[in-house]
Amino acid sequence: MPAHGRHEGGDMTHTKALRVCFAAVFTCGLLVALITLPFAALPIAYIGLTLGLTAAAITAALASVLLTALAGPGSAMSFIISFGVPVLWLIRLALLSRRQSLDGDYEFYPATQIIIQAVIISGTLAAFIFLANAGTPQGLPGVFAQSLQQAPQISDLIRTVYGTDTDILGVANIILITGFASWPLILLGTLQCAQALAQYSGDNLRPAETHDRLTMPVWFDFALGLAFFGAWVTSGWTATLLAVFAAIFLGAYFLLGLAVIHAISRHWNGRVWFLAGLYFLIFVMAWVIVPISLLGLLESRLNLRRLPTTQPTNPVVPPKSDDDEENR
């Protein structure tokens, strides 16, 4: 009987190892095929939310090694900085849990705090990248505009779409702002999709939850206002960086706006079709994000969902976990 138990445990270990290896290969495939680049960290997040943080870290390491062999160390380093480390940190937070008593249920790290962490990570990395190019003419926007001009196909496409007298620097600023703003949304969307897949497979380490009662901290309102004001009164790459901060904060309110829509439409007839159409519009026409973000801003002031005014305070410091990786 003990030998049989060891054999069973070995089979389980081999199965997990195969899943980790397959996820690493799949991650590289998503990275190499540029159109699927935003979903590159999805296999890592899925492994993390089903097998734990250690398995996710091994998956990310294997994917980095494979990417180094396929596309060079520069691409692997970009993947580690933009997807690998941030996603692993968010997975760690998502799996943190505690319980107030021995017979009580586990309390997992709040979704609001995970969103705040994603915003902080994205803002910090954006500031680091901008400051690293501060010594160049016109900063990071100037460097990016020059790279666009040096790519004839891209510059011709820009002038074809926007006109021959288009300011390439202005286009570079817009791309940088929208690109950095989408960064936390991609990280959080990856985590949410991985959670949905884990729930579907029945292997999720973090229990299912709805975000109908999602809220944003009050200081987000002030930070957003300061970022907008700073972008308006400054110039050059500093204004672009502050606009990036404002766009990142606005992305958090976009998520809050979606939570409001989900909560308000809970009892609507045809709700599924309405939400499907809404998400289709978001993917097809990016400007739909703006009114949804404004809805999130209104919710933070008007309480459209009629939530109780006294909300339980979310922990600012991550709670210690019994396992720090997984709790079933």
C-alpha positions in Angstrom: 0.0 0.0 0.0 2.8 2.6 0.8 4.4 1.7 -2.6 1.1 2.3 -4.3 0.8 5.7 -2.6 4.3 6.7 -3.7 3.5 5.7 -7.3 0.3 7.7 -7.1 2.1 10.8 -5.8 4.8 10.4 -8.6 2.1 10.3 -11.2 0.6 13.5 -9.8 4.0 15.2 -9.8 4.6 14.2 -13.4 1.2 15.5 -14.4 1.9 18.8 -12.7 5.3 19.0 -14.4 3.8 18.3 -17.8 1.2 21.1 -17.2 4.0 23.5 -16.2 6.1 22.7 -19.3 3.1 22.9 -21.6 2.1 26.3 -20.1 5.7 27.6 -20.7 5.6 26.5 -24.3 2.2 28.0 -24.8 3.4 31.3 -23.2 6.2 31.5 -25.8 3.8 30.8 -28.6 1.5 33.6 -27.4 4.5 35.9 -27.2 5.9 35.1 -30.7 2.5 35.5 -32.4 2.3 39.3 -31.8 -1.5 39.4 -32.2 -1.8 37.3 -29.0 0.8 39.2 -27.0 -1.7 40.7 -24.5 -2.6 37.1 -23.5 1.0 36.0 -23.0 0.8 35.7 -19.2 -2.5 33.8 -19.2 -0.9 30.3 -18.9 1.3 31.5 -16.1 -1.7 33.0 -14.2 -3.7 29.8 -14.8 -0.9 27.6 -13.4 -0.6 29.9 -10.4 -4.3 29.9 -9.6 -4.5 26.1 -9.9 -1.1 24.8 -8.8 0.3 27.6 -6.7 2.9 30.4 -6.8 5.9 28.1 -7.1 4.6 26.3 -10.1 3.8 29.7 -11.7 7.3 30.9 -11.1 8.8 27.8 -12.7 6.5 28.3 -15.7 7.7 31.9 -16.1 11.3 30.9 -15.8 11.0 28.1 -18.4 9.1 30.5 -20.7 11.9 33.0 -20.3 14.6 30.4 -21.2 12.6 29.3 -24.3 12.1 32.9 -25.3 15.8 33.7 -24.9 16.6 30.8 -27.3 13.9 31.9 -29.8 14.1 35.7 -29.8 17.2 36.6 -27.7 17.8 37.8 -24.2 16.3 41.3 -24.8 12.9 39.9 -25.6 13.1 37.6 -22.6 14.0 40.5 -20.3 11.1 42.6 -21.7 8.7 39.7 -21.0 10.0 39.3 -17.4 9.6 43.0 -16.6 6.3 43.7 -18.3 4.5 40.4 -17.6 6.5 37.9 -15.6 7.2 39.6 -12.3 4.0 41.7 -12.2 1.8 38.7 -12.8 3.6 36.6 -10.2 3.2 39.3 -7.6 -0.5 39.6 -8.3 -0.9 35.8 -8.2 0.8 35.9 -4.8 -1.6 38.5 -3.5 -4.6 36.6 -5.0 -3.6 33.5 -3.1 -3.0 35.2 0.2 -5.6 34.2 2.8 -6.4 34.1 6.5 -9.2 33.1 8.8 -10.2 34.8 12.0 -10.9 31.5 13.8 -10.1 27.8 13.4 -13.6 27.0 12.4 -14.1 30.1 10.2 -13.9 30.5 6.4 -10.8 31.7 4.7 -10.7 35.4 3.9 -8.8 36.1 0.7 -7.0 39.2 -0.3 -9.6 41.8 -1.6 -10.0 42.4 -5.3 -9.8 46.2 -4.7 -6.3 45.9 -3.2 -5.2 43.7 -6.1 -6.3 46.5 -8.5 -4.5 49.1 -6.5 -1.3 47.0 -6.6 -1.6 46.7 -10.4 -2.0 50.5 -10.7 1.0 51.0 -8.5 3.1 48.5 -10.4 2.2 50.0 -13.8 2.7 53.6 -12.6 6.1 52.8 -11.1 7.4 51.0 -14.2 6.1 53.8 -16.4 7.9 56.4 -14.3 11.1 54.3 -14.4 11.0 54.0 -18.2 10.3 57.7 -18.7 13.1 58.7 -16.3 15.5 56.3 -17.9 15.1 58.3 -21.1 15.0 61.7 -19.5 18.4 62.7 -20.8 17.4 62.3 -24.5 15.9 65.1 -26.6 12.1 65.2 -25.8 12.5 62.2 -23.6 10.8 58.9 -24.2 8.2 60.4 -26.6 11.0 61.7 -28.7 12.8 58.4 -28.7 9.6 56.6 -29.7 8.7 59.1 -32.4 12.2 58.7 -33.9 11.8 54.9 -33.9 8.5 55.3 -35.7 10.0 57.6 -38.3 12.9 55.1 -38.9 10.3 52.4 -39.8 9.1 53.5 -43.2 6.1 51.1 -43.3 4.8 52.4 -39.9 5.4 56.1 -40.7 3.7 55.7 -44.1 0.7 54.0 -42.4 0.4 56.8 -39.9 0.4 59.4 -42.6 -2.1 57.5 -44.6 -4.5 57.2 -41.7 -4.0 60.6 -40.1 -2.8 62.7 -43.1 0.5 63.7 -44.6 1.1 66.6 -42.2 0.6 64.5 -39.1 2.9 65.2 -36.2 4.7 61.9 -35.5 5.6 63.1 -32.0 1.9 63.6 -31.2 1.1 60.1 -32.4 3.9 58.7 -30.3 2.5 60.5 -27.2 -1.0 59.0 -27.9 0.5 55.5 -28.4 2.5 55.8 -25.2 -0.4 57.0 -23.1 -2.8 54.3 -24.3 -0.2 51.6 -24.2 0.8 52.3 -20.5 -2.9 52.7 -19.6 -3.7 49.3 -21.0 -0.9 47.6 -19.1 -2.7 47.2 -15.7 -5.9 46.3 -17.6 -4.1 43.5 -19.4 -2.6 42.3 -16.1 -5.9 42.3 -14.3 -7.8 40.9 -17.3 -5.2 38.0 -17.4 -5.8 37.3 -13.8 -9.6 37.4 -14.2 -9.5 35.1 -17.3 -7.2 32.6 -15.5 -9.6 32.6 -12.5 -12.6 31.9 -14.8 -10.7 29.0 -16.4 -9.6 27.7 -13.1 -13.2 27.8 -11.8 -14.4 26.0 -15.0 -11.8 23.2 -14.5 -12.7 23.0 -10.8 -9.0 23.4 -9.7 -9.2 27.0 -8.5 -7.3 27.8 -5.3 -9.1 31.2 -4.9 -12.9 30.9 -4.6 -15.2 32.4 -7.1 -16.5 35.9 -6.3 -18.5 38.6 -7.9 -17.3 42.2 -8.2 -20.7 43.9 -7.9 -19.6 45.6 -4.6 -16.1 46.7 -5.9 -15.1 50.2 -4.7 -12.1 52.5 -5.2 -10.3 54.3 -2.4 -11.0 58.0 -2.0 -7.4 59.0 -2.6 -7.8 57.7 -6.2 -10.0 60.7 -6.9 -7.4 63.1 -5.7 -4.6 61.3 -7.5 -6.5 61.4 -10.8 -7.3 65.1 -10.4 -3.7 65.9 -9.6 -2.4 63.9 -12.6 -4.8 65.6 -15.0 -3.9 69.0 -13.6 -0.2 68.3 -13.9 -0.5 67.1 -17.4 -2.3 70.3 -18.3 0.1 72.8 -16.7 3.4 71.1 -17.7 4.9 70.4 -21.1 7.3 67.9 -22.8 7.8 64.4 -21.6 6.7 65.4 -18.0 3.2 66.2 -19.3 3.1 62.9 -21.1 4.2 61.0 -18.0 1.5 62.7 -15.9 -1.1 61.9 -18.6 0.0 58.3 -18.4 -0.6 58.4 -14.6 -4.1 59.9 -15.2 -4.9 57.2 -17.9 -3.8 54.4 -15.5 -6.0 55.7 -12.7 -8.9 56.2 -15.2 -8.4 52.5 -16.1 -9.2 51.6 -12.5 -12.4 53.6 -12.7 -13.2 51.7 -16.0 -13.2 48.5 -14.0 -15.4 50.2 -11.4 -17.8 51.3 -14.1 -18.0 47.7 -15.4 -18.8 46.6 -11.8 -21.6 49.2 -11.7 -23.0 47.9 -15.0 -22.9 44.3 -13.8 -24.7 45.3 -10.5 -27.4 47.5 -12.1 -28.2 45.0 -14.9 -28.4 42.0 -12.5 -32.2 41.7 -12.9 -32.5 42.8 -16.5 -34.1 40.6 -19.2 -31.5 39.8 -21.8 -28.7 40.8 -19.5 -26.3 38.2 -21.1 -26.9 39.6 -24.6 -26.5 43.2 -23.3 -23.1 42.4 -21.6 -21.9 40.4 -24.6 -22.7 43.4 -26.9 -21.0 45.8 -24.4 -17.8 43.8 -24.3 -17.8 43.4 -28.1 -18.0 47.2 -28.4 -15.2 47.6 -25.9 -12.9 45.4 -28.1 -14.0 47.0 -31.4 -14.3 50.7 -30.4 -11.9 51.7 -27.6 -13.6 55.0 -27.0 -16.4 53.1 -25.2 -14.0 52.8 -22.3 -14.3 56.6 -21.7 -18.0 56.7 -20.8 -17.6 53.5 -18.7 -14.8 55.2 -16.8 -16.9 58.3 -16.3 -19.6 56.0 -14.9 -17.0 54.6 -12.4 -16.1 58.2 -11.4 -19.8 59.0 -10.9 -20.2 55.9 -8.8 -17.4 56.9 -6.5 -19.3 60.2 -5.8 -23.0 59.3 -6.1 -23.1 55.7 -5.0 -25.3 54.6 -7.9 -25.5 51.0 -6.5 -26.8 52.2 -3.2 -24.1 50.4 -1.2 -24.0 50.9 2.5 -22.0 54.0 3.4 -19.9 52.1 6.0 -17.8 49.6 4.2 -15.5 47.2 6.0 -12.0 48.4 5.8 -9.8 46.4 3.5 -6.3 45.5 4.8 -3.6 47.7 3.4 -0.9 45.2 4.2 -1.3 41.7 2.8 -2.5 39.2 5.5 -0.2 36.4 6.3 -1.3 33.1 4.7 -1.3 29.7 6.3 0.5 28.4 3.2 1.3 31.7 1.4 0.6 29.8 -1.8 -2.6 27.9 -1.8 -5.5 27.3 0.4 -8.3 25.0 -0.7 
